[in-house]
Amino acid sequence: MEPQVTIRQREGDMIEEYRVNGRLYKIKVTPLRGEPYFLIDQRGDGSFVPMEGPGTPGLSIPQWVIGTF
């Protein structure tokens, strides 16, 4: 079965959402600057974790706040 892929832009980043039977299972984030990374719902409970494996050793996704308004 082919996944349905939704591509959208958010603050300069490209977000690709992969779904099968309407269930979101993988997200690919391609930042404006930097390397793309994947988030995977490994347990099917909606909790996404960074994908481990070749090309993503020690992946650390930035989570700091630069400024608020």
N, C-alpha and C positions, 0 to 999 in steps of 0.2 A: 504494500500500500504506500503510495506517495504521500509525503508530508505536505501540508499546506504551509507556505512560507509567506509571512507578512513582513514587508520592509517599510520602515519609517525613519524619519530623521528627528533627532531630539538634541537641541543645543549643539549642533555640529556633529554629533555622533550618529552613526547608522546602526539601527537596531533591527535584527532579523529574528522573528519569532517563528518557531517550528511547531506545528500542531499535527496530531493524528487523531481523527475522530473528535475534533474540537478540543482536545486536551493539549495544553502547552507543556512541552517536555524539554525544550532546548531554546536558549537565547544566545545569539552571537552578537557581540558588541564590537563595532569597529570605531574606535575613538578618532576624533579629528587628528590627533597626534598620538602616536604610540601604536603598539601591536594589538591586533584583534584578540579577543578572548571569548570563551564559551561559558555559559552557566547552564547546569544540568539539574533537572529534577530527578534525582536518583531513586527516590522512594515513592514518587507519585503523589506526594502530599502537598505540593506547591512550594516546598522549600528548595530554593535553588542554591547550588554550591558551585564554586569554580571547578571546571573540568581539569582533572589531573591527567598527565600523560605526555607523550613526546611533543615538544614544542611549547609546553607550558610548565616547565620546572619552576617550582617555588613561586607560582603566580600569586601576586598580591594586588588586589583591586583597590584603588584609592577610595577612601571613604571619609575624607576630611571635608570640612565646610570652609570655603574660602571667604564667604561673606553672606550676610542675610539682609533683607530689606523689610 
